[in-house]
Amino acid sequence: MFGYVVVNTEHLSEEDREYYQACYCGLCRALKKRYGNIGRITLTYDMTFLILFLEAVYSSDPDISNRKCALHPSKPGDFFSDPIIDYAADMNIALVYYKFLDDWNDDNSLFSLMKSKLFKEKVVNTSVRFPRQYAAIEKGLSELSIVEKAGELNPDIPANIFGNILGEIFAIHEDEFYEPLKDFGKALGKFIYVLDACMDLKSDIKKRRYNPLILYSSTEFKEILSLLMSDCTEKYKELAIDPRRKNIIENILYSGIWTKFQSVFPTKEKEVPEDAE
């Protein structure tokens, strides 16, 4: 993903902050354990949110450990571990791997090809465990590449493709939560794709790169994103969320996810758009 699904630390309780950090550190350790130290460079807050969300839907209580790590050797810290965190690590690597391949196919970037080879063997091995998700990632990024190369100016088309990818990733199991999780993930993916296009528009114009919002004014961005996030939060409300985790998830959906946008496109009120509440 793109690094937008973050918490607003100013409005986070100490308890939720510690829980969030333990999820993040747990993902970091899972990446190292499953993919070596190279896996850690792919660590994202977006996949930390995937962990938070799935743990809340399934009311999971991950195992907790406390120890020092090479990145923070001064004092020990808590970190979680469980199958959901391992799953997030696998999905994180899959997205990174196929993104490197996509960059190689699009730009003949030898650097991207070399990076993809670092993960190829392990991705192939783990793809057997999650064939539906890996197929969705591979197919979706291929479709996205075709649409972007064609210069498609209807942002709904590429946003829907990316939404489909994220929908399959959020739907970890084919159980009673499959459809609502898939719907939520798709709505979130559409928002993230368009948010990224908003954030990159000025740079993309300057560098003559593809951007589906090229015909839009930045004054329209807030309304577009508010509508997309409204759909996302409606899908969120359809899920039964562990009440212990509602505050941190809603911190991200109603506030944290807007922080980078507001830093570039500030409003006088410095508030989240009404439609997202």
Backbone bond lengths (Angstrom), bond angles and torsions (degrees), N, CA, C in turn:
res aa  C-N    CA-C-N  psi(-1)  N-CA   C-N-CA  omega(-1)  CA-C   N-CA-C  phi
1 M - - - 1.458 - - 1.533 108.91 -
2 F 1.324 116.95 -152.41 1.454 116.91 -168.04 1.528 114.53 -125.10
3 G 1.314 118.41 8.83 1.452 120.23 176.36 1.512 115.82 80.91
4 Y 1.335 117.82 20.81 1.464 120.96 -177.99 1.526 113.23 -98.71
5 V 1.327 117.49 -17.65 1.458 120.58 -173.65 1.526 108.78 -87.62
6 V 1.326 115.78 79.74 1.456 122.23 -173.50 1.527 110.47 -124.27
7 V 1.321 116.05 166.16 1.460 120.74 176.39 1.522 110.06 -86.24
8 N 1.320 114.57 156.50 1.459 120.91 169.01 1.524 105.69 -96.91
9 T 1.325 116.55 98.82 1.462 120.92 -172.00 1.524 112.52 -63.82
10 E 1.334 117.59 -23.45 1.462 120.77 -179.11 1.522 112.19 -65.49
11 H 1.334 116.37 -24.70 1.467 120.56 -176.65 1.532 111.48 -118.55
12 L 1.310 115.73 31.38 1.464 120.23 -178.39 1.522 109.40 -115.24
13 S 1.321 116.50 132.98 1.460 120.17 178.64 1.526 109.81 -69.57
14 E 1.302 116.59 161.38 1.465 120.98 179.23 1.523 110.77 -61.63
15 E 1.332 116.53 -40.65 1.465 120.63 179.29 1.523 111.40 -61.90
16 D 1.330 116.56 -45.79 1.459 120.15 179.83 1.523 111.05 -68.49
17 R 1.323 116.77 -34.55 1.458 120.27 178.00 1.534 110.74 -62.97
18 E 1.311 115.93 -41.66 1.464 120.64 179.42 1.532 110.84 -67.93
19 Y 1.329 116.37 -39.00 1.467 120.09 177.96 1.528 110.23 -64.24
20 Y 1.315 116.35 -45.36 1.460 121.37 179.68 1.527 110.58 -60.35
21 Q 1.325 116.82 -44.80 1.456 120.63 -179.45 1.517 111.50 -64.42
22 A 1.336 116.63 -37.47 1.464 120.07 179.37 1.530 111.12 -66.93
23 C 1.337 117.40 -35.04 1.474 121.02 174.61 1.524 110.56 -65.46
24 Y 1.330 115.62 -45.27 1.461 121.56 -179.41 1.534 110.66 -61.64
25 C 1.328 115.99 -47.16 1.460 119.81 179.71 1.533 111.08 -67.19
26 G 1.326 116.02 -34.21 1.457 119.26 176.92 1.521 111.80 -63.82
27 L 1.337 116.13 -40.62 1.465 120.28 177.12 1.519 110.50 -64.31
28 C 1.323 116.53 -42.10 1.462 121.06 178.94 1.530 110.66 -58.91
29 R 1.326 116.65 -46.09 1.464 120.62 179.44 1.527 112.17 -66.97
30 A 1.328 116.48 -37.27 1.466 119.14 178.17 1.523 111.12 -64.79
31 L 1.330 116.37 -39.68 1.470 120.06 177.38 1.522 110.96 -62.43
32 K 1.318 116.54 -42.32 1.475 119.72 179.14 1.516 110.98 -66.09
33 K 1.335 116.20 -44.46 1.460 120.58 -177.55 1.518 111.54 -64.22
34 R 1.327 117.09 -38.72 1.455 121.03 -173.50 1.533 112.93 -90.93
35 Y 1.339 115.84 -26.91 1.474 118.49 -173.50 1.522 114.46 -131.53
36 G 1.331 116.38 4.47 1.453 119.73 -179.64 1.522 111.08 82.12
37 N 1.320 116.36 179.18 1.465 120.45 -177.33 1.521 112.44 -60.04
38 I 1.342 117.40 -28.10 1.461 120.08 179.10 1.523 110.83 -62.65
39 G 1.332 116.56 -27.83 1.456 120.06 179.01 1.511 112.82 -64.63
40 R 1.319 116.24 -29.69 1.460 120.16 -177.14 1.530 113.29 -65.57
41 I 1.329 117.05 -25.93 1.467 118.37 -178.45 1.521 111.66 -70.83
42 T 1.333 117.23 -12.23 1.468 120.76 179.73 1.524 112.04 -93.75
43 L 1.324 117.67 0.64 1.465 122.73 -175.70 1.528 111.51 -56.96
44 T 1.343 116.65 132.46 1.457 121.03 -179.52 1.526 110.87 -136.28
45 Y 1.331 115.40 152.53 1.456 120.48 173.99 1.526 110.56 -71.37
46 D 1.333 117.00 -25.30 1.463 120.39 179.89 1.528 111.14 -60.70
47 M 1.338 116.07 -44.71 1.456 119.43 179.32 1.527 111.48 -72.45
48 T 1.325 117.45 -24.00 1.462 120.00 172.47 1.524 109.65 -64.02
49 F 1.329 116.81 -38.65 1.460 119.80 176.72 1.524 110.76 -65.43
50 L 1.330 117.69 -38.45 1.466 120.27 176.15 1.526 110.05 -56.16
51 I 1.326 116.28 -43.97 1.467 120.54 178.23 1.519 110.70 -61.59
52 L 1.321 116.09 -51.16 1.467 121.17 -179.91 1.527 111.33 -54.04
53 F 1.324 114.95 -45.77 1.457 119.90 -174.23 1.527 111.57 -68.81
54 L 1.329 116.13 -45.78 1.460 119.02 -178.77 1.526 111.23 -68.21
55 E 1.331 117.22 -37.90 1.469 119.56 176.59 1.529 110.24 -61.24
56 A 1.346 116.57 -37.42 1.463 121.00 -178.91 1.522 112.06 -71.99
57 V 1.326 116.97 -38.28 1.467 120.46 179.27 1.525 110.54 -67.54
58 Y 1.334 115.79 -42.57 1.466 119.78 -176.96 1.531 112.94 -92.31
59 S 1.343 116.52 4.99 1.473 122.40 179.97 1.528 111.33 48.91
60 S 1.319 115.03 45.53 1.460 121.02 -178.02 1.526 110.81 -83.99
61 D 1.313 115.74 149.51 1.461 122.20 172.82 1.524 107.56 -120.56
62 P 1.326 117.46 94.84 1.462 120.41 -176.82 1.524 111.88 -64.97
63 D 1.328 115.58 154.80 1.465 120.80 174.86 1.521 108.82 -66.25
64 I 1.320 116.46 144.36 1.458 120.59 -178.26 1.524 109.89 -120.14
65 S 1.321 115.87 137.04 1.458 123.08 176.55 1.519 108.13 -131.08
66 N 1.335 115.18 164.33 1.461 120.12 -179.95 1.519 108.49 -139.72
67 R 1.328 115.76 118.81 1.463 119.96 178.61 1.522 110.37 -163.73
68 K 1.298 116.10 166.80 1.451 121.47 176.91 1.529 109.35 -79.53
69 C 1.324 115.42 159.07 1.460 119.65 174.33 1.523 108.82 -134.84
70 A 1.336 116.09 164.63 1.463 121.06 -176.56 1.526 112.20 -63.88
71 L 1.343 116.64 -29.81 1.462 119.96 -178.67 1.525 112.33 -78.03
72 H 1.339 116.85 -27.17 1.468 121.73 179.65 1.530 108.51 -135.10
73 P 1.333 116.57 73.64 1.463 120.56 -171.74 1.524 115.16 -78.58
74 S 1.331 118.35 -10.37 1.456 120.38 -172.87 1.522 113.27 -69.21
75 K 1.345 116.71 -36.99 1.459 118.75 -179.70 1.530 109.50 -150.61
76 P 1.340 116.59 151.80 1.466 119.13 179.12 1.525 111.27 -70.74
77 G 1.316 115.53 155.19 1.455 121.05 178.85 1.515 110.43 -139.12
78 D 1.338 115.66 158.40 1.458 120.46 178.36 1.520 110.67 -77.78
79 F 1.328 116.08 146.52 1.463 120.74 170.74 1.517 108.83 -148.32
80 F 1.323 115.01 149.16 1.461 121.77 -178.74 1.531 110.66 -97.72
81 S 1.310 114.58 159.69 1.471 120.91 172.87 1.520 109.23 -151.24
82 D 1.315 115.93 136.27 1.459 122.87 174.05 1.526 108.27 -176.14
83 P 1.338 119.04 175.50 1.471 120.59 -177.41 1.523 114.40 -60.66
84 I 1.327 118.39 -31.28 1.468 120.08 179.07 1.525 110.75 -65.42
85 I 1.321 116.83 -39.52 1.464 120.55 178.63 1.519 110.21 -67.77
86 D 1.326 117.77 -40.26 1.465 120.79 176.01 1.533 110.42 -61.57
87 Y 1.332 115.43 -40.61 1.473 120.52 178.07 1.526 110.71 -61.15
88 A 1.324 116.82 -44.83 1.462 120.66 179.43 1.526 111.06 -61.55
89 A 1.317 116.59 -38.21 1.467 120.32 177.41 1.522 110.65 -62.73
90 D 1.334 116.98 -43.45 1.464 121.09 179.06 1.528 111.36 -63.94
91 M 1.327 117.29 -42.93 1.457 120.43 179.51 1.531 111.33 -67.16
92 N 1.324 116.32 -36.05 1.460 121.42 178.37 1.528 110.30 -61.04
93 I 1.324 115.57 -47.24 1.464 120.22 -179.23 1.519 110.93 -67.34
94 A 1.325 117.41 -38.51 1.464 120.63 179.06 1.520 111.20 -60.66
95 L 1.334 116.52 -45.82 1.466 120.34 179.05 1.522 111.41 -61.91
96 V 1.325 116.09 -42.66 1.462 120.32 179.74 1.528 110.71 -65.33
97 Y 1.321 116.90 -44.70 1.462 121.35 -178.96 1.523 111.72 -59.98
98 Y 1.320 116.38 -51.06 1.465 118.97 -178.25 1.522 112.29 -69.97
99 K 1.341 117.41 -27.11 1.458 119.97 174.72 1.531 110.17 -66.96
100 F 1.336 117.63 -40.62 1.464 120.73 176.38 1.531 110.78 -62.08
101 L 1.328 116.51 -43.05 1.465 119.83 178.14 1.523 110.97 -63.46
102 D 1.328 115.85 -39.80 1.456 120.77 178.77 1.527 110.89 -62.55
103 D 1.331 116.60 -42.47 1.461 120.42 177.94 1.523 111.11 -63.63
104 W 1.326 116.83 -36.62 1.468 121.06 178.14 1.529 110.25 -66.48
105 N 1.327 116.44 -44.90 1.460 120.71 179.98 1.526 112.33 -66.42
106 D 1.339 116.15 -36.23 1.466 120.16 -177.25 1.526 112.63 -78.57
107 D 1.322 116.16 -43.35 1.465 120.29 -169.63 1.521 114.03 -119.03
108 N 1.353 116.90 2.03 1.461 120.49 -174.35 1.524 111.34 52.55
109 S 1.337 114.93 40.40 1.461 120.83 -179.42 1.523 109.53 -79.61
110 L 1.324 116.28 107.92 1.461 120.68 179.78 1.524 111.06 -63.49
111 F 1.321 116.52 -32.55 1.456 120.58 178.48 1.528 110.12 -62.61
112 S 1.338 116.96 -42.35 1.461 121.10 178.22 1.524 111.27 -66.52
113 L 1.326 116.75 -38.10 1.460 120.69 178.03 1.521 110.50 -62.98
114 M 1.328 115.90 -43.65 1.467 120.32 179.13 1.524 110.55 -62.69
115 K 1.334 116.94 -41.62 1.457 119.99 -179.60 1.529 110.71 -66.23
116 S 1.328 117.51 -37.73 1.461 119.82 -179.95 1.522 111.29 -63.29
117 K 1.325 116.56 -34.47 1.468 120.31 -178.56 1.521 112.00 -67.60
118 L 1.346 116.70 -23.12 1.453 119.82 178.33 1.528 111.61 -64.22
119 F 1.349 115.94 -27.00 1.462 120.36 -174.95 1.526 113.56 -112.37
120 K 1.323 117.98 -6.83 1.459 121.12 -169.68 1.528 112.82 -55.57
121 E 1.325 117.15 -52.15 1.463 119.66 -174.52 1.524 111.73 -62.14
122 K 1.332 116.98 -43.68 1.455 119.39 -177.68 1.518 111.54 -71.91
123 V 1.330 116.98 -33.10 1.459 119.89 177.91 1.527 110.42 -67.01
124 V 1.319 116.04 -41.27 1.463 119.85 178.85 1.524 109.96 -62.03
125 N 1.319 116.27 -41.96 1.465 120.08 -179.41 1.525 112.17 -65.19
126 T 1.326 117.08 -45.15 1.463 119.36 -176.92 1.521 112.64 -78.13
127 S 1.326 117.47 -19.58 1.464 119.82 179.65 1.519 111.70 -64.14
128 V 1.317 116.46 -23.22 1.464 120.73 177.87 1.532 110.08 -64.61
129 R 1.326 116.60 -31.30 1.461 121.00 -178.14 1.523 112.07 -76.67
130 F 1.340 116.87 -29.13 1.464 121.21 -177.29 1.534 110.33 -131.68
131 P 1.332 117.95 62.91 1.470 120.56 -174.84 1.526 113.55 -62.27
132 R 1.334 117.61 -36.13 1.468 120.16 -179.57 1.524 111.05 -63.67
133 Q 1.313 116.48 -47.79 1.458 120.35 -178.01 1.531 111.70 -67.07
134 Y 1.322 116.24 -43.68 1.462 118.71 -178.85 1.525 111.41 -66.14
135 A 1.331 116.46 -37.90 1.470 119.49 177.79 1.521 110.29 -64.36
136 A 1.340 116.55 -39.20 1.467 120.59 179.70 1.529 111.13 -65.33
137 I 1.330 116.66 -40.27 1.462 120.46 179.39 1.523 110.43 -65.41
138 E 1.318 116.34 -48.02 1.464 120.71 -178.32 1.525 111.12 -62.98
139 K 1.335 116.24 -48.20 1.459 121.14 -179.26 1.520 111.15 -64.69
140 G 1.331 116.61 -45.12 1.454 120.80 -177.06 1.516 113.06 -64.39
141 L 1.323 117.32 -45.10 1.468 119.22 -179.68 1.529 111.46 -67.48
142 S 1.340 116.38 -31.42 1.461 119.56 175.10 1.528 110.58 -66.13
143 E 1.330 116.89 -45.07 1.465 120.98 178.11 1.526 110.77 -63.63
144 L 1.314 115.62 -39.69 1.468 120.57 179.93 1.525 110.59 -63.20
145 S 1.318 116.50 -39.70 1.453 120.67 178.54 1.535 111.35 -62.70
146 I 1.329 116.16 -41.89 1.468 120.80 179.79 1.525 110.75 -63.76
147 V 1.337 115.73 -45.98 1.470 121.42 -179.11 1.528 110.77 -63.10
148 E 1.320 116.41 -43.34 1.464 120.27 -178.14 1.527 111.20 -68.95
149 K 1.324 116.95 -39.19 1.466 119.87 177.29 1.522 111.16 -64.18
150 A 1.328 116.64 -32.31 1.460 121.07 179.86 1.525 111.64 -75.97
151 G 1.334 117.33 -9.34 1.463 120.68 178.99 1.516 113.27 73.34
152 E 1.330 117.69 32.81 1.465 121.83 -178.64 1.531 110.68 -58.14
153 L 1.334 116.82 126.04 1.461 121.20 -176.73 1.525 113.77 -105.03
154 N 1.322 116.44 6.47 1.464 119.91 170.98 1.527 106.88 -94.16
155 P 1.331 118.56 104.30 1.470 119.92 -173.86 1.523 114.06 -62.75
156 D 1.332 117.49 -20.21 1.464 119.75 179.21 1.528 111.71 -62.18
157 I 1.333 116.64 -32.97 1.466 119.95 -174.87 1.527 111.65 -68.06
158 P 1.344 120.13 -57.37 1.472 117.97 177.72 1.526 112.52 -66.55
159 A 1.336 117.76 -33.09 1.463 120.02 179.71 1.528 110.94 -63.55
160 N 1.334 117.13 -39.25 1.461 120.94 177.57 1.519 111.76 -64.70
161 I 1.322 116.05 -38.03 1.470 119.82 179.44 1.523 110.12 -64.12
162 F 1.333 116.15 -47.74 1.460 118.84 178.66 1.531 110.51 -65.46
163 G 1.310 116.37 -36.03 1.459 120.07 176.72 1.520 112.00 -60.67
164 N 1.322 116.87 -40.11 1.466 120.66 178.33 1.526 111.33 -61.49
165 I 1.327 116.09 -38.99 1.467 120.18 178.44 1.523 110.17 -62.07
166 L 1.311 115.54 -50.92 1.466 119.57 -176.81 1.527 111.25 -67.65
167 G 1.334 116.48 -31.37 1.453 119.91 177.18 1.516 111.96 -60.23
168 E 1.327 116.88 -44.74 1.465 120.69 179.72 1.526 111.20 -68.36
169 I 1.329 116.80 -32.02 1.466 119.81 178.93 1.526 110.70 -69.78
170 F 1.323 118.11 -42.42 1.454 120.56 179.12 1.521 111.67 -67.59
171 A 1.317 117.95 -29.90 1.473 121.09 179.16 1.524 109.09 -81.94
172 I 1.316 115.67 78.61 1.461 121.32 -172.56 1.526 112.46 -64.63
173 H 1.328 117.14 -37.97 1.463 121.83 -179.29 1.530 110.16 -124.27
174 E 1.312 116.07 154.28 1.462 120.49 174.50 1.530 107.79 -92.12
175 D 1.321 114.53 74.63 1.455 121.32 -177.12 1.525 109.58 -130.44
176 E 1.323 118.57 -156.59 1.464 120.35 -177.52 1.522 113.04 -68.37
177 F 1.322 117.02 -16.05 1.467 120.59 179.31 1.528 112.93 -95.53
178 Y 1.334 115.83 -1.95 1.465 119.35 -173.37 1.530 112.52 -56.85
179 E 1.322 117.24 -54.32 1.468 120.12 -175.77 1.529 112.85 -66.63
180 P 1.349 119.06 -49.05 1.475 117.71 179.83 1.519 113.26 -64.32
181 L 1.328 118.45 -35.84 1.458 120.14 176.80 1.529 111.37 -68.10
182 K 1.321 115.53 -39.24 1.460 119.99 177.93 1.529 110.24 -63.89
183 D 1.321 117.30 -42.98 1.466 121.51 179.34 1.530 111.13 -63.20
184 F 1.334 115.66 -42.86 1.463 119.01 178.63 1.526 110.79 -64.20
185 G 1.327 116.51 -47.31 1.464 120.33 -179.55 1.514 112.36 -60.58
186 K 1.330 116.52 -38.50 1.456 119.58 178.45 1.522 111.05 -65.29
187 A 1.326 116.93 -44.33 1.462 120.50 179.85 1.531 110.86 -63.32
188 L 1.326 116.36 -41.67 1.462 120.10 178.18 1.525 110.83 -65.60
189 G 1.327 117.07 -40.36 1.459 121.04 179.32 1.520 112.53 -62.34
190 K 1.329 116.98 -40.25 1.467 120.79 177.20 1.528 110.74 -62.55
191 F 1.332 115.64 -43.82 1.463 119.69 178.39 1.529 110.81 -61.31
192 I 1.326 117.28 -46.44 1.462 121.64 -177.81 1.523 110.77 -62.13
193 Y 1.334 116.78 -42.94 1.466 119.55 -178.66 1.527 111.10 -62.44
194 V 1.324 116.45 -45.74 1.466 119.67 -178.85 1.529 110.57 -70.77
195 L 1.325 117.44 -37.36 1.466 119.96 176.63 1.529 110.07 -60.03
196 D 1.317 116.93 -43.85 1.463 120.41 178.43 1.525 111.40 -61.59
197 A 1.328 116.45 -39.30 1.465 120.38 177.69 1.528 110.78 -64.55
198 C 1.334 116.93 -40.06 1.473 120.87 176.55 1.521 110.80 -60.35
199 M 1.317 115.74 -46.88 1.455 121.09 -176.42 1.531 112.39 -66.90
200 D 1.333 116.47 -31.77 1.464 120.74 -175.13 1.521 114.43 -96.28
201 L 1.331 117.99 -3.47 1.465 120.22 -170.62 1.523 112.76 -55.88
202 K 1.305 117.34 -50.40 1.461 121.07 -177.59 1.524 111.39 -59.54
203 S 1.323 116.26 -45.20 1.466 120.90 179.42 1.523 111.47 -66.76
204 D 1.349 116.37 -39.77 1.466 120.02 -179.05 1.526 111.43 -65.95
205 I 1.331 116.69 -38.63 1.467 119.74 177.19 1.531 110.04 -62.88
206 K 1.305 115.75 -45.11 1.464 120.83 -178.90 1.521 111.69 -62.03
207 K 1.333 116.65 -39.91 1.464 121.25 -176.64 1.528 112.70 -95.80
208 R 1.345 116.16 5.22 1.466 122.25 178.19 1.526 112.32 57.08
209 R 1.324 114.34 44.43 1.453 120.57 177.27 1.518 109.90 -103.43
210 Y 1.322 115.68 161.73 1.469 121.01 -179.84 1.512 111.19 -64.32
211 N 1.320 116.02 138.24 1.458 122.48 170.43 1.526 107.17 -155.12
212 P 1.339 118.32 124.87 1.470 120.85 -175.34 1.529 113.70 -70.40
213 L 1.332 117.21 -8.29 1.471 120.39 -177.76 1.528 112.04 -103.54
214 I 1.303 117.14 18.60 1.462 121.60 -174.72 1.524 112.60 -58.63
215 L 1.339 117.38 -28.57 1.466 121.03 -178.26 1.533 112.48 -93.00
216 Y 1.331 116.67 1.34 1.459 120.63 -177.20 1.530 111.07 -99.93
217 S 1.326 115.07 154.40 1.458 121.44 174.02 1.528 109.25 -93.40
218 S 1.322 117.01 147.25 1.458 119.99 178.91 1.533 111.91 -61.90
219 T 1.325 117.47 -18.98 1.470 120.55 177.66 1.532 111.56 -69.43
220 E 1.331 116.86 -16.31 1.465 121.44 -179.97 1.524 112.57 -91.72
221 F 1.327 117.34 -12.80 1.455 120.80 -172.00 1.523 113.17 -60.97
222 K 1.338 116.28 -43.71 1.459 120.50 -176.23 1.526 111.01 -59.93
223 E 1.333 116.31 -44.32 1.461 120.12 -179.36 1.524 111.23 -66.48
224 I 1.325 117.16 -43.30 1.462 121.10 179.64 1.524 110.83 -60.15
225 L 1.324 115.63 -48.73 1.458 120.40 -177.93 1.527 111.82 -67.77
226 S 1.323 116.89 -35.44 1.458 120.43 178.82 1.528 111.42 -62.67
227 L 1.323 116.20 -41.00 1.464 120.33 178.05 1.527 111.23 -64.79
228 L 1.323 116.24 -41.81 1.461 120.56 179.69 1.525 111.20 -66.57
229 M 1.326 116.93 -42.46 1.459 119.81 179.11 1.522 111.44 -69.89
230 S 1.331 117.36 -31.62 1.458 120.28 175.79 1.523 110.29 -60.46
231 D 1.322 117.27 -42.88 1.461 121.30 177.13 1.522 110.32 -63.69
232 C 1.322 116.54 -40.53 1.459 121.30 -179.90 1.530 111.10 -63.23
233 T 1.319 117.21 -45.75 1.462 119.72 -178.47 1.532 111.92 -69.93
234 E 1.340 116.82 -29.92 1.470 119.22 174.67 1.527 110.03 -64.75
235 K 1.331 116.97 -40.45 1.466 120.68 177.29 1.527 110.38 -66.09
236 Y 1.309 115.83 -36.42 1.476 120.96 177.54 1.530 110.50 -61.74
237 K 1.317 116.81 -41.07 1.464 121.09 -176.77 1.530 112.29 -68.02
238 E 1.328 116.80 -17.53 1.459 120.48 179.09 1.527 112.48 -79.76
239 L 1.331 116.61 -9.74 1.456 121.21 -178.42 1.525 110.55 -99.89
240 A 1.320 115.54 144.11 1.467 120.86 175.07 1.524 107.82 -84.09
241 I 1.326 116.22 108.09 1.452 121.94 -175.49 1.525 110.24 -101.40
242 D 1.311 116.61 136.60 1.461 121.63 175.17 1.530 108.83 -53.60
243 P 1.332 118.74 118.59 1.468 120.58 -176.61 1.526 114.13 -57.49
244 R 1.334 117.33 -22.82 1.465 120.31 178.34 1.520 112.07 -67.57
245 R 1.334 116.65 -20.75 1.464 120.42 -173.83 1.529 112.89 -113.26
246 K 1.331 117.09 0.56 1.467 119.66 -176.62 1.524 112.31 -62.89
247 N 1.310 117.84 -40.92 1.458 120.31 -176.65 1.523 112.38 -61.37
248 I 1.312 116.93 -43.98 1.457 119.74 -177.50 1.524 111.39 -71.65
249 I 1.330 117.04 -38.04 1.461 120.19 178.28 1.526 110.66 -66.93
250 E 1.308 116.75 -42.82 1.464 119.90 179.91 1.526 111.77 -71.83
251 N 1.317 117.45 -27.71 1.459 120.83 171.86 1.526 109.70 -58.77
252 I 1.319 115.93 -43.22 1.469 120.58 -178.66 1.526 111.00 -71.59
253 L 1.330 117.46 -48.31 1.464 120.75 -174.77 1.526 113.29 -69.79
254 Y 1.315 116.81 -37.28 1.458 120.01 -175.15 1.527 113.88 -95.81
255 S 1.318 116.51 -14.35 1.463 118.93 -175.34 1.532 112.75 -137.09
256 G 1.332 116.59 -60.81 1.458 120.29 -173.37 1.512 115.08 -55.43
257 I 1.327 116.06 -40.32 1.460 120.38 -175.77 1.525 112.50 -68.38
258 W 1.338 116.19 -15.13 1.465 121.28 179.56 1.529 113.22 -94.47
259 T 1.332 118.85 -8.13 1.458 120.48 -169.43 1.522 113.16 -62.65
260 K 1.323 117.42 -43.62 1.467 118.93 -178.63 1.528 111.18 -70.05
261 F 1.333 116.19 -37.02 1.460 119.33 177.31 1.521 110.38 -62.08
262 Q 1.318 116.66 -45.27 1.461 120.36 -178.26 1.520 112.33 -68.38
263 S 1.324 117.31 -24.62 1.459 119.41 177.48 1.525 111.56 -71.22
264 V 1.329 116.68 -25.89 1.470 121.49 179.62 1.525 111.47 -98.58
265 F 1.339 116.17 -36.08 1.466 121.52 -179.82 1.529 109.02 -122.19
266 P 1.327 118.26 70.18 1.471 120.91 -175.45 1.516 112.35 -67.20
267 T 1.322 115.06 148.43 1.465 121.55 173.77 1.525 107.96 -110.82
268 K 1.307 116.18 160.14 1.464 119.99 -179.20 1.522 110.80 -61.62
269 E 1.336 115.56 -36.69 1.458 119.13 -175.05 1.511 112.69 -82.64
270 K 1.361 116.83 -19.50 1.453 121.78 -175.39 1.522 111.03 56.09
271 E 1.332 114.89 37.83 1.450 119.65 -177.78 1.512 110.56 -115.39
272 V 1.326 115.05 160.13 1.439 121.12 172.79 1.527 108.26 -70.06
273 P 1.338 119.18 138.72 1.463 120.89 177.78 1.518 111.97 -53.69
274 E 1.337 115.80 143.92 1.464 120.78 -175.31 1.511 113.14 -56.39
275 D 1.341 116.82 -39.85 1.457 120.14 -175.49 1.526 112.83 -64.41
276 A 1.341 116.91 -16.87 1.454 119.25 -178.73 1.516 111.71 -89.52
277 E 1.336 117.48 -6.60 1.446 119.56 -176.85 1.524 110.69 -91.90
